[in-house]
């Protein structure tokens, strides 16, 4: 098992809080972390639903959901940002 630190930003933080630890099987990906969160509760299922645009950063660098996770990593989720 590995343990990563979750962080949520902007509207996701308002819905889900700051984040916290998440334990996953060794060899998990960002997609696996998102799937685990979808099953956590209704708020997570709604905020991180597959049809919603959500960006991910692994250790403060943008990443794809195929990125592999390691013990101690920081995984952040946030909505797309637009300028105006």
PyMOL Python script that loads the backbone (N, CA, C, O; Angstrom):
from pymol import cmd

cmd.read_pdbstr("""\
ATOM      1  N   UNK A   1       0.837  -1.193   0.000  1.00  0.00           N
ATOM      2  CA  UNK A   1       0.000   0.000   0.000  1.00  0.00           C
ATOM      3  C   UNK A   1       0.877   1.250   0.000  1.00  0.00           C
ATOM      4  O   UNK A   1       1.971   1.277   0.563  1.00  0.00           O
ATOM      5  N   UNK A   2       0.352   2.270  -0.650  1.00  0.00           N
ATOM      6  CA  UNK A   2       0.993   3.579  -0.622  1.00  0.00           C
ATOM      7  C   UNK A   2       0.000   4.572  -0.026  1.00  0.00           C
ATOM      8  O   UNK A   2      -1.210   4.349  -0.059  1.00  0.00           O
ATOM      9  N   UNK A   3       0.517   5.657   0.513  1.00  0.00           N
ATOM     10  CA  UNK A   3      -0.330   6.729   1.018  1.00  0.00           C
ATOM     11  C   UNK A   3       0.084   8.018   0.329  1.00  0.00           C
ATOM     12  O   UNK A   3       1.253   8.404   0.347  1.00  0.00           O
ATOM     13  N   UNK A   4      -0.897   8.677  -0.279  1.00  0.00           N
ATOM     14  CA  UNK A   4      -0.655   9.960  -0.934  1.00  0.00           C
ATOM     15  C   UNK A   4      -1.408  11.042  -0.178  1.00  0.00           C
ATOM     16  O   UNK A   4      -2.300  10.752   0.619  1.00  0.00           O
ATOM     17  N   UNK A   5      -1.043  12.287  -0.435  1.00  0.00           N
ATOM     18  CA  UNK A   5      -1.736  13.419   0.180  1.00  0.00           C
ATOM     19  C   UNK A   5      -2.588  14.088  -0.886  1.00  0.00           C
ATOM     20  O   UNK A   5      -2.086  14.499  -1.931  1.00  0.00           O
ATOM     21  N   UNK A   6      -3.882  14.191  -0.608  1.00  0.00           N
ATOM     22  CA  UNK A   6      -4.812  14.838  -1.533  1.00  0.00           C
ATOM     23  C   UNK A   6      -4.961  16.309  -1.207  1.00  0.00           C
ATOM     24  O   UNK A   6      -4.930  16.705  -0.042  1.00  0.00           O
ATOM     25  N   UNK A   7      -5.124  17.116  -2.247  1.00  0.00           N
ATOM     26  CA  UNK A   7      -5.435  18.526  -2.089  1.00  0.00           C
ATOM     27  C   UNK A   7      -6.501  18.877  -3.111  1.00  0.00           C
ATOM     28  O   UNK A   7      -6.469  18.410  -4.249  1.00  0.00           O
ATOM     29  N   UNK A   8      -7.440  19.702  -2.689  1.00  0.00           N
ATOM     30  CA  UNK A   8      -8.495  20.190  -3.569  1.00  0.00           C
ATOM     31  C   UNK A   8      -8.428  21.706  -3.600  1.00  0.00           C
ATOM     32  O   UNK A   8      -8.139  22.340  -2.585  1.00  0.00           O
ATOM     33  N   UNK A   9      -8.695  22.291  -4.772  1.00  0.00           N
ATOM     34  CA  UNK A   9      -8.611  23.738  -4.923  1.00  0.00           C
ATOM     35  C   UNK A   9      -9.880  24.310  -5.539  1.00  0.00           C
ATOM     36  O   UNK A   9     -10.649  23.606  -6.193  1.00  0.00           O
ATOM     37  N   UNK A  10     -10.075  25.593  -5.314  1.00  0.00           N
ATOM     38  CA  UNK A  10     -11.190  26.379  -5.868  1.00  0.00           C
ATOM     39  C   UNK A  10     -12.531  25.753  -5.477  1.00  0.00           C
ATOM     40  O   UNK A  10     -12.741  25.424  -4.310  1.00  0.00           O
ATOM     41  N   UNK A  11     -13.434  25.587  -6.439  1.00  0.00           N
ATOM     42  CA  UNK A  11     -14.779  25.085  -6.123  1.00  0.00           C
ATOM     43  C   UNK A  11     -14.741  23.664  -5.552  1.00  0.00           C
ATOM     44  O   UNK A  11     -15.618  23.295  -4.770  1.00  0.00           O
ATOM     45  N   UNK A  12     -13.744  22.868  -5.928  1.00  0.00           N
ATOM     46  CA  UNK A  12     -13.640  21.519  -5.369  1.00  0.00           C
ATOM     47  C   UNK A  12     -13.315  21.578  -3.875  1.00  0.00           C
ATOM     48  O   UNK A  12     -13.803  20.760  -3.094  1.00  0.00           O
ATOM     49  N   UNK A  13     -12.501  22.536  -3.492  1.00  0.00           N
ATOM     50  CA  UNK A  13     -12.174  22.697  -2.071  1.00  0.00           C
ATOM     51  C   UNK A  13     -13.410  23.108  -1.280  1.00  0.00           C
ATOM     52  O   UNK A  13     -13.610  22.664  -0.150  1.00  0.00           O
ATOM     53  N   UNK A  14     -14.235  23.959  -1.882  1.00  0.00           N
ATOM     54  CA  UNK A  14     -15.469  24.386  -1.220  1.00  0.00           C
ATOM     55  C   UNK A  14     -16.399  23.195  -0.982  1.00  0.00           C
ATOM     56  O   UNK A  14     -17.074  23.128   0.045  1.00  0.00           O
ATOM     57  N   UNK A  15     -16.433  22.259  -1.927  1.00  0.00           N
ATOM     58  CA  UNK A  15     -17.321  21.096  -1.824  1.00  0.00           C
ATOM     59  C   UNK A  15     -16.738  19.963  -0.992  1.00  0.00           C
ATOM     60  O   UNK A  15     -17.471  19.272  -0.284  1.00  0.00           O
ATOM     61  N   UNK A  16     -15.406  19.763  -1.071  1.00  0.00           N
ATOM     62  CA  UNK A  16     -14.794  18.565  -0.506  1.00  0.00           C
ATOM     63  C   UNK A  16     -13.832  18.818   0.646  1.00  0.00           C
ATOM     64  O   UNK A  16     -13.362  17.873   1.281  1.00  0.00           O
ATOM     65  N   UNK A  17     -13.537  20.078   0.920  1.00  0.00           N
ATOM     66  CA  UNK A  17     -12.569  20.400   1.965  1.00  0.00           C
ATOM     67  C   UNK A  17     -11.159  20.446   1.404  1.00  0.00           C
ATOM     68  O   UNK A  17     -10.959  20.407   0.191  1.00  0.00           O
ATOM     69  N   UNK A  18     -10.192  20.528   2.296  1.00  0.00           N
ATOM     70  CA  UNK A  18      -8.797  20.687   1.884  1.00  0.00           C
ATOM     71  C   UNK A  18      -8.187  19.429   1.290  1.00  0.00           C
ATOM     72  O   UNK A  18      -7.321  19.516   0.419  1.00  0.00           O
ATOM     73  N   UNK A  19      -8.612  18.292   1.733  1.00  0.00           N
ATOM     74  CA  UNK A  19      -8.024  17.033   1.268  1.00  0.00           C
ATOM     75  C   UNK A  19      -7.582  16.209   2.450  1.00  0.00           C
ATOM     76  O   UNK A  19      -8.218  16.235   3.503  1.00  0.00           O
ATOM     77  N   UNK A  20      -6.498  15.476   2.286  1.00  0.00           N
ATOM     78  CA  UNK A  20      -5.987  14.615   3.353  1.00  0.00           C
ATOM     79  C   UNK A  20      -5.344  13.384   2.769  1.00  0.00           C
ATOM     80  O   UNK A  20      -5.117  13.326   1.561  1.00  0.00           O
ATOM     81  N   UNK A  21      -5.044  12.397   3.591  1.00  0.00           N
ATOM     82  CA  UNK A  21      -4.370  11.196   3.098  1.00  0.00           C
ATOM     83  C   UNK A  21      -5.328  10.247   2.385  1.00  0.00           C
ATOM     84  O   UNK A  21      -6.523  10.204   2.679  1.00  0.00           O
ATOM     85  N   UNK A  22      -4.780   9.498   1.454  1.00  0.00           N
ATOM     86  CA  UNK A  22      -5.521   8.455   0.750  1.00  0.00           C
ATOM     87  C   UNK A  22      -4.585   7.269   0.564  1.00  0.00           C
ATOM     88  O   UNK A  22      -3.489   7.423   0.026  1.00  0.00           O
ATOM     89  N   UNK A  23      -5.006   6.094   1.002  1.00  0.00           N
ATOM     90  CA  UNK A  23      -4.217   4.876   0.829  1.00  0.00           C
ATOM     91  C   UNK A  23      -4.722   4.119  -0.389  1.00  0.00           C
ATOM     92  O   UNK A  23      -5.926   3.959  -0.590  1.00  0.00           O
ATOM     93  N   UNK A  24      -3.779   3.661  -1.189  1.00  0.00           N
ATOM     94  CA  UNK A  24      -4.078   2.944  -2.436  1.00  0.00           C
ATOM     95  C   UNK A  24      -3.116   1.777  -2.592  1.00  0.00           C
ATOM     96  O   UNK A  24      -2.055   1.764  -1.968  1.00  0.00           O
ATOM     97  N   UNK A  25      -3.470   0.803  -3.411  1.00  0.00           N
ATOM     98  CA  UNK A  25      -2.534  -0.297  -3.683  1.00  0.00           C
ATOM     99  C   UNK A  25      -1.291   0.201  -4.428  1.00  0.00           C
ATOM    100  O   UNK A  25      -1.352   1.163  -5.194  1.00  0.00           O
ATOM    101  N   UNK A  26      -0.197  -0.457  -4.193  1.00  0.00           N
ATOM    102  CA  UNK A  26       1.054  -0.175  -4.903  1.00  0.00           C
ATOM    103  C   UNK A  26       0.796  -0.237  -6.408  1.00  0.00           C
ATOM    104  O   UNK A  26       0.065  -1.116  -6.865  1.00  0.00           O
ATOM    105  N   UNK A  27       1.370   0.664  -7.179  1.00  0.00           N
ATOM    106  CA  UNK A  27       1.196   0.679  -8.631  1.00  0.00           C
ATOM    107  C   UNK A  27      -0.029   1.434  -9.106  1.00  0.00           C
ATOM    108  O   UNK A  27      -0.352   1.393 -10.293  1.00  0.00           O
ATOM    109  N   UNK A  28      -0.720   2.124  -8.203  1.00  0.00           N
ATOM    110  CA  UNK A  28      -1.921   2.873  -8.592  1.00  0.00           C
ATOM    111  C   UNK A  28      -1.576   4.100  -9.428  1.00  0.00           C
ATOM    112  O   UNK A  28      -0.465   4.626  -9.373  1.00  0.00           O
ATOM    113  N   UNK A  29      -2.558   4.534 -10.197  1.00  0.00           N
ATOM    114  CA  UNK A  29      -2.432   5.729 -11.029  1.00  0.00           C
ATOM    115  C   UNK A  29      -3.345   6.828 -10.502  1.00  0.00           C
ATOM    116  O   UNK A  29      -4.125   6.615  -9.573  1.00  0.00           O
ATOM    117  N   UNK A  30      -3.235   8.006 -11.111  1.00  0.00           N
ATOM    118  CA  UNK A  30      -4.131   9.112 -10.772  1.00  0.00           C
ATOM    119  C   UNK A  30      -5.574   8.695 -11.035  1.00  0.00           C
ATOM    120  O   UNK A  30      -6.464   9.024 -10.251  1.00  0.00           O
ATOM    121  N   UNK A  31      -5.814   7.979 -12.124  1.00  0.00           N
ATOM    122  CA  UNK A  31      -7.168   7.508 -12.440  1.00  0.00           C
ATOM    123  C   UNK A  31      -7.707   6.609 -11.329  1.00  0.00           C
ATOM    124  O   UNK A  31      -8.883   6.698 -10.979  1.00  0.00           O
ATOM    125  N   UNK A  32      -6.864   5.751 -10.776  1.00  0.00           N
ATOM    126  CA  UNK A  32      -7.284   4.867  -9.684  1.00  0.00           C
ATOM    127  C   UNK A  32      -7.628   5.672  -8.438  1.00  0.00           C
ATOM    128  O   UNK A  32      -8.567   5.332  -7.718  1.00  0.00           O
ATOM    129  N   UNK A  33      -6.875   6.734  -8.179  1.00  0.00           N
ATOM    130  CA  UNK A  33      -7.170   7.602  -7.035  1.00  0.00           C
ATOM    131  C   UNK A  33      -8.515   8.283  -7.233  1.00  0.00           C
ATOM    132  O   UNK A  33      -9.316   8.364  -6.302  1.00  0.00           O
ATOM    133  N   UNK A  34      -8.765   8.772  -8.442  1.00  0.00           N
ATOM    134  CA  UNK A  34     -10.044   9.423  -8.722  1.00  0.00           C
ATOM    135  C   UNK A  34     -11.195   8.433  -8.552  1.00  0.00           C
ATOM    136  O   UNK A  34     -12.228   8.780  -7.979  1.00  0.00           O
ATOM    137  N   UNK A  35     -11.027   7.217  -9.040  1.00  0.00           N
ATOM    138  CA  UNK A  35     -12.054   6.189  -8.883  1.00  0.00           C
ATOM    139  C   UNK A  35     -12.326   5.901  -7.409  1.00  0.00           C
ATOM    140  O   UNK A  35     -13.480   5.770  -7.002  1.00  0.00           O
ATOM    141  N   UNK A  36     -11.277   5.805  -6.621  1.00  0.00           N
ATOM    142  CA  UNK A  36     -11.442   5.563  -5.187  1.00  0.00           C
ATOM    143  C   UNK A  36     -12.226   6.697  -4.538  1.00  0.00           C
ATOM    144  O   UNK A  36     -13.065   6.461  -3.669  1.00  0.00           O
ATOM    145  N   UNK A  37     -11.951   7.920  -4.959  1.00  0.00           N
ATOM    146  CA  UNK A  37     -12.656   9.076  -4.400  1.00  0.00           C
ATOM    147  C   UNK A  37     -14.122   9.113  -4.828  1.00  0.00           C
ATOM    148  O   UNK A  37     -14.980   9.554  -4.063  1.00  0.00           O
ATOM    149  N   UNK A  38     -14.411   8.655  -6.041  1.00  0.00           N
ATOM    150  CA  UNK A  38     -15.797   8.623  -6.510  1.00  0.00           C
ATOM    151  C   UNK A  38     -16.664   7.756  -5.602  1.00  0.00           C
ATOM    152  O   UNK A  38     -17.852   8.027  -5.429  1.00  0.00           O
ATOM    153  N   UNK A  39     -16.076   6.725  -5.029  1.00  0.00           N
ATOM    154  CA  UNK A  39     -16.818   5.831  -4.155  1.00  0.00           C
ATOM    155  C   UNK A  39     -16.868   6.269  -2.700  1.00  0.00           C
ATOM    156  O   UNK A  39     -17.477   5.600  -1.866  1.00  0.00           O
ATOM    157  N   UNK A  40     -16.232   7.384  -2.396  1.00  0.00           N
ATOM    158  CA  UNK A  40     -16.150   7.828  -0.999  1.00  0.00           C
ATOM    159  C   UNK A  40     -17.498   8.285  -0.456  1.00  0.00           C
ATOM    160  O   UNK A  40     -17.918   7.838   0.612  1.00  0.00           O
ATOM    161  N   UNK A  41     -18.173   9.160  -1.169  1.00  0.00           N
ATOM    162  CA  UNK A  41     -19.492   9.658  -0.754  1.00  0.00           C
ATOM    163  C   UNK A  41     -20.113  10.447  -1.907  1.00  0.00           C
ATOM    164  O   UNK A  41     -19.489  10.636  -2.951  1.00  0.00           O
ATOM    165  N   UNK A  42     -21.335  10.901  -1.704  1.00  0.00           N
ATOM    166  CA  UNK A  42     -22.055  11.612  -2.753  1.00  0.00           C
ATOM    167  C   UNK A  42     -21.389  12.902  -3.191  1.00  0.00           C
ATOM    168  O   UNK A  42     -21.403  13.231  -4.377  1.00  0.00           O
ATOM    169  N   UNK A  43     -20.807  13.639  -2.258  1.00  0.00           N
ATOM    170  CA  UNK A  43     -20.143  14.902  -2.599  1.00  0.00           C
ATOM    171  C   UNK A  43     -18.950  14.648  -3.522  1.00  0.00           C
ATOM    172  O   UNK A  43     -18.761  15.362  -4.507  1.00  0.00           O
ATOM    173  N   UNK A  44     -18.153  13.636  -3.205  1.00  0.00           N
ATOM    174  CA  UNK A  44     -17.004  13.301  -4.051  1.00  0.00           C
ATOM    175  C   UNK A  44     -17.467  12.779  -5.408  1.00  0.00           C
ATOM    176  O   UNK A  44     -16.908  13.140  -6.443  1.00  0.00           O
ATOM    177  N   UNK A  45     -18.494  11.925  -5.398  1.00  0.00           N
ATOM    178  CA  UNK A  45     -19.013  11.374  -6.650  1.00  0.00           C
ATOM    179  C   UNK A  45     -19.506  12.479  -7.573  1.00  0.00           C
ATOM    180  O   UNK A  45     -19.292  12.418  -8.784  1.00  0.00           O
ATOM    181  N   UNK A  46     -20.163  13.487  -7.012  1.00  0.00           N
ATOM    182  CA  UNK A  46     -20.669  14.595  -7.820  1.00  0.00           C
ATOM    183  C   UNK A  46     -19.535  15.495  -8.307  1.00  0.00           C
ATOM    184  O   UNK A  46     -19.475  15.829  -9.490  1.00  0.00           O
ATOM    185  N   UNK A  47     -18.647  15.885  -7.417  1.00  0.00           N
ATOM    186  CA  UNK A  47     -17.592  16.846  -7.756  1.00  0.00           C
ATOM    187  C   UNK A  47     -16.562  16.279  -8.732  1.00  0.00           C
ATOM    188  O   UNK A  47     -16.024  17.015  -9.559  1.00  0.00           O
ATOM    189  N   UNK A  48     -16.282  14.971  -8.642  1.00  0.00           N
ATOM    190  CA  UNK A  48     -15.233  14.363  -9.456  1.00  0.00           C
ATOM    191  C   UNK A  48     -15.787  13.426 -10.530  1.00  0.00           C
ATOM    192  O   UNK A  48     -15.042  12.617 -11.083  1.00  0.00           O
ATOM    193  N   UNK A  49     -17.078  13.526 -10.830  1.00  0.00           N
ATOM    194  CA  UNK A  49     -17.712  12.650 -11.818  1.00  0.00           C
ATOM    195  C   UNK A  49     -16.946  12.665 -13.136  1.00  0.00           C
ATOM    196  O   UNK A  49     -16.362  13.679 -13.517  1.00  0.00           O
ATOM    197  N   UNK A  50     -16.957  11.538 -13.819  1.00  0.00           N
ATOM    198  CA  UNK A  50     -16.199  11.383 -15.064  1.00  0.00           C
ATOM    199  C   UNK A  50     -16.528  12.426 -16.133  1.00  0.00           C
ATOM    200  O   UNK A  50     -15.640  12.790 -16.905  1.00  0.00           O
ATOM    201  N   UNK A  51     -17.738  12.910 -16.209  1.00  0.00           N
ATOM    202  CA  UNK A  51     -18.091  13.882 -17.233  1.00  0.00           C
ATOM    203  C   UNK A  51     -17.651  15.307 -16.933  1.00  0.00           C
ATOM    204  O   UNK A  51     -17.741  16.184 -17.792  1.00  0.00           O
ATOM    205  N   UNK A  52     -17.174  15.539 -15.710  1.00  0.00           N
ATOM    206  CA  UNK A  52     -16.794  16.890 -15.294  1.00  0.00           C
ATOM    207  C   UNK A  52     -15.335  17.167 -15.625  1.00  0.00           C
ATOM    208  O   UNK A  52     -14.471  16.299 -15.505  1.00  0.00           O
ATOM    209  N   UNK A  53     -15.090  18.400 -16.045  1.00  0.00           N
ATOM    210  CA  UNK A  53     -13.721  18.816 -16.342  1.00  0.00           C
ATOM    211  C   UNK A  53     -12.985  19.049 -15.025  1.00  0.00           C
ATOM    212  O   UNK A  53     -13.303  19.974 -14.277  1.00  0.00           O
ATOM    213  N   UNK A  54     -12.009  18.209 -14.758  1.00  0.00           N
ATOM    214  CA  UNK A  54     -11.193  18.320 -13.555  1.00  0.00           C
ATOM    215  C   UNK A  54      -9.745  18.157 -13.980  1.00  0.00           C
ATOM    216  O   UNK A  54      -9.417  17.241 -14.735  1.00  0.00           O
ATOM    217  N   UNK A  55      -8.887  19.027 -13.506  1.00  0.00           N
ATOM    218  CA  UNK A  55      -7.457  18.949 -13.804  1.00  0.00           C
ATOM    219  C   UNK A  55      -6.741  18.314 -12.617  1.00  0.00           C
ATOM    220  O   UNK A  55      -7.225  18.353 -11.486  1.00  0.00           O
ATOM    221  N   UNK A  56      -5.580  17.728 -12.898  1.00  0.00           N
ATOM    222  CA  UNK A  56      -4.799  17.053 -11.865  1.00  0.00           C
ATOM    223  C   UNK A  56      -3.355  17.551 -11.896  1.00  0.00           C
ATOM    224  O   UNK A  56      -2.805  17.853 -12.956  1.00  0.00           O
ATOM    225  N   UNK A  57      -2.764  17.629 -10.720  1.00  0.00           N
ATOM    226  CA  UNK A  57      -1.340  17.947 -10.611  1.00  0.00           C
ATOM    227  C   UNK A  57      -0.728  16.948  -9.638  1.00  0.00           C
ATOM    228  O   UNK A  57      -1.250  16.718  -8.547  1.00  0.00           O
ATOM    229  N   UNK A  58       0.373  16.368 -10.051  1.00  0.00           N
ATOM    230  CA  UNK A  58       1.104  15.415  -9.226  1.00  0.00           C
ATOM    231  C   UNK A  58       2.406  16.072  -8.797  1.00  0.00           C
ATOM    232  O   UNK A  58       3.247  16.411  -9.630  1.00  0.00           O
ATOM    233  N   UNK A  59       2.564  16.249  -7.500  1.00  0.00           N
ATOM    234  CA  UNK A  59       3.738  16.936  -6.956  1.00  0.00           C
ATOM    235  C   UNK A  59       3.948  18.292  -7.617  1.00  0.00           C
ATOM    236  O   UNK A  59       5.064  18.663  -7.980  1.00  0.00           O
ATOM    237  N   UNK A  60       2.851  19.017  -7.761  1.00  0.00           N
ATOM    238  CA  UNK A  60       2.796  20.390  -8.263  1.00  0.00           C
ATOM    239  C   UNK A  60       3.137  20.525  -9.747  1.00  0.00           C
ATOM    240  O   UNK A  60       3.547  21.595 -10.196  1.00  0.00           O
ATOM    241  N   UNK A  61       2.967  19.439 -10.506  1.00  0.00           N
ATOM    242  CA  UNK A  61       3.146  19.489 -11.963  1.00  0.00           C
ATOM    243  C   UNK A  61       1.916  18.870 -12.606  1.00  0.00           C
ATOM    244  O   UNK A  61       1.467  17.799 -12.198  1.00  0.00           O
ATOM    245  N   UNK A  62       1.370  19.546 -13.614  1.00  0.00           N
ATOM    246  CA  UNK A  62       0.201  19.020 -14.323  1.00  0.00           C
ATOM    247  C   UNK A  62       0.505  17.601 -14.797  1.00  0.00           C
ATOM    248  O   UNK A  62       1.630  17.295 -15.192  1.00  0.00           O
ATOM    249  N   UNK A  63      -0.517  16.736 -14.751  1.00  0.00           N
ATOM    250  CA  UNK A  63      -0.295  15.349 -15.151  1.00  0.00           C
ATOM    251  C   UNK A  63      -1.553  14.779 -15.785  1.00  0.00           C
ATOM    252  O   UNK A  63      -2.647  15.325 -15.646  1.00  0.00           O
ATOM    253  N   UNK A  64      -1.370  13.683 -16.473  1.00  0.00           N
ATOM    254  CA  UNK A  64      -2.485  12.915 -17.031  1.00  0.00           C
ATOM    255  C   UNK A  64      -2.946  11.915 -15.976  1.00  0.00           C
ATOM    256  O   UNK A  64      -2.218  11.620 -15.028  1.00  0.00           O
ATOM    257  N   UNK A  65      -4.156  11.400 -16.148  1.00  0.00           N
ATOM    258  CA  UNK A  65      -4.663  10.426 -15.192  1.00  0.00           C
ATOM    259  C   UNK A  65      -3.920   9.097 -15.271  1.00  0.00           C
ATOM    260  O   UNK A  65      -4.089   8.242 -14.401  1.00  0.00           O
ATOM    261  N   UNK A  66      -3.109   8.914 -16.292  1.00  0.00           N
ATOM    262  CA  UNK A  66      -2.314   7.690 -16.411  1.00  0.00           C
ATOM    263  C   UNK A  66      -1.030   7.746 -15.585  1.00  0.00           C
ATOM    264  O   UNK A  66      -0.310   6.750 -15.506  1.00  0.00           O
ATOM    265  N   UNK A  67      -0.730   8.891 -14.968  1.00  0.00           N
ATOM    266  CA  UNK A  67       0.504   9.040 -14.181  1.00  0.00           C
ATOM    267  C   UNK A  67       0.498   8.085 -12.991  1.00  0.00           C
ATOM    268  O   UNK A  67      -0.509   7.932 -12.300  1.00  0.00           O
ATOM    269  N   UNK A  68       1.638   7.451 -12.769  1.00  0.00           N
ATOM    270  CA  UNK A  68       1.799   6.511 -11.653  1.00  0.00           C
ATOM    271  C   UNK A  68       2.031   7.268 -10.350  1.00  0.00           C
ATOM    272  O   UNK A  68       2.708   8.296 -10.321  1.00  0.00           O
ATOM    273  N   UNK A  69       1.463   6.744  -9.286  1.00  0.00           N
ATOM    274  CA  UNK A  69       1.616   7.344  -7.954  1.00  0.00           C
ATOM    275  C   UNK A  69       2.637   6.574  -7.137  1.00  0.00           C
ATOM    276  O   UNK A  69       2.783   5.359  -7.273  1.00  0.00           O
ATOM    277  N   UNK A  70       3.344   7.311  -6.279  1.00  0.00           N
ATOM    278  CA  UNK A  70       4.308   6.700  -5.357  1.00  0.00           C
ATOM    279  C   UNK A  70       3.976   7.138  -3.942  1.00  0.00           C
ATOM    280  O   UNK A  70       3.318   8.158  -3.734  1.00  0.00           O
ATOM    281  N   UNK A  71       4.427   6.373  -2.989  1.00  0.00           N
ATOM    282  CA  UNK A  71       4.197   6.700  -1.589  1.00  0.00           C
ATOM    283  C   UNK A  71       4.707   8.110  -1.289  1.00  0.00           C
ATOM    284  O   UNK A  71       5.828   8.465  -1.654  1.00  0.00           O
ATOM    285  N   UNK A  72       3.876   8.905  -0.623  1.00  0.00           N
ATOM    286  CA  UNK A  72       4.257  10.262  -0.236  1.00  0.00           C
ATOM    287  C   UNK A  72       3.947  11.328  -1.259  1.00  0.00           C
ATOM    288  O   UNK A  72       4.159  12.510  -0.986  1.00  0.00           O
ATOM    289  N   UNK A  73       3.451  10.956  -2.433  1.00  0.00           N
ATOM    290  CA  UNK A  73       3.124  11.952  -3.461  1.00  0.00           C
ATOM    291  C   UNK A  73       2.000  12.874  -3.004  1.00  0.00           C
ATOM    292  O   UNK A  73       1.187  12.518  -2.151  1.00  0.00           O
ATOM    293  N   UNK A  74       1.974  14.067  -3.592  1.00  0.00           N
ATOM    294  CA  UNK A  74       0.870  15.005  -3.407  1.00  0.00           C
ATOM    295  C   UNK A  74       0.074  15.052  -4.707  1.00  0.00           C
ATOM    296  O   UNK A  74       0.624  15.332  -5.772  1.00  0.00           O
ATOM    297  N   UNK A  75      -1.216  14.778  -4.609  1.00  0.00           N
ATOM    298  CA  UNK A  75      -2.098  14.799  -5.772  1.00  0.00           C
ATOM    299  C   UNK A  75      -3.155  15.871  -5.558  1.00  0.00           C
ATOM    300  O   UNK A  75      -3.902  15.837  -4.580  1.00  0.00           O
ATOM    301  N   UNK A  76      -3.209  16.815  -6.475  1.00  0.00           N
ATOM    302  CA  UNK A  76      -4.159  17.920  -6.368  1.00  0.00           C
ATOM    303  C   UNK A  76      -5.183  17.834  -7.492  1.00  0.00           C
ATOM    304  O   UNK A  76      -4.849  17.487  -8.625  1.00  0.00           O
ATOM    305  N   UNK A  77      -6.426  18.153  -7.170  1.00  0.00           N
ATOM    306  CA  UNK A  77      -7.508  18.236  -8.142  1.00  0.00           C
ATOM    307  C   UNK A  77      -8.046  19.658  -8.125  1.00  0.00           C
ATOM    308  O   UNK A  77      -8.206  20.257  -7.062  1.00  0.00           O
ATOM    309  N   UNK A  78      -8.326  20.197  -9.308  1.00  0.00           N
ATOM    310  CA  UNK A  78      -8.878  21.542  -9.406  1.00  0.00           C
ATOM    311  C   UNK A  78      -9.648  21.694 -10.710  1.00  0.00           C
ATOM    312  O   UNK A  78      -9.378  20.987 -11.681  1.00  0.00           O
ATOM    313  N   UNK A  79     -10.603  22.613 -10.733  1.00  0.00           N
ATOM    314  CA  UNK A  79     -11.349  22.845 -11.968  1.00  0.00           C
ATOM    315  C   UNK A  79     -10.495  23.619 -12.951  1.00  0.00           C
ATOM    316  O   UNK A  79      -9.523  24.259 -12.553  1.00  0.00           O
ATOM    317  N   UNK A  80     -10.845  23.570 -14.245  1.00  0.00           N
ATOM    318  CA  UNK A  80     -10.110  24.364 -15.233  1.00  0.00           C
ATOM    319  C   UNK A  80     -10.242  25.849 -14.886  1.00  0.00           C
ATOM    320  O   UNK A  80     -11.273  26.287 -14.374  1.00  0.00           O
ATOM    321  N   UNK A  81      -9.213  26.598 -15.162  1.00  0.00           N
ATOM    322  CA  UNK A  81      -9.211  28.034 -14.866  1.00  0.00           C
ATOM    323  C   UNK A  81      -9.347  28.792 -16.171  1.00  0.00           C
ATOM    324  O   UNK A  81      -8.676  28.477 -17.153  1.00  0.00           O
ATOM    325  N   UNK A  82     -10.209  29.785 -16.182  1.00  0.00           N
ATOM    326  CA  UNK A  82     -10.358  30.620 -17.374  1.00  0.00           C
ATOM    327  C   UNK A  82     -10.012  32.051 -17.015  1.00  0.00           C
ATOM    328  O   UNK A  82     -10.161  32.473 -15.868  1.00  0.00           O
ATOM    329  N   UNK A  83      -9.566  32.764 -17.973  1.00  0.00           N
ATOM    330  CA  UNK A  83      -9.244  34.182 -17.774  1.00  0.00           C
ATOM    331  C   UNK A  83     -10.224  35.037 -18.540  1.00  0.00           C
ATOM    332  O   UNK A  83     -11.004  34.531 -19.346  1.00  0.00           O
ATOM    333  N   UNK A  84     -10.186  36.317 -18.294  1.00  0.00           N
ATOM    334  CA  UNK A  84     -11.144  37.141 -18.991  1.00  0.00           C
ATOM    335  C   UNK A  84     -10.752  38.497 -19.117  1.00  0.00           C
ATOM    336  O   UNK A  84     -11.486  39.300 -19.693  1.00  0.00           O
TER     337      UNK A  84
END
""", "prot")
cmd.dss("prot")
cmd.show_as("cartoon", "prot")
cmd.util.cbc("prot")
cmd.orient("prot")
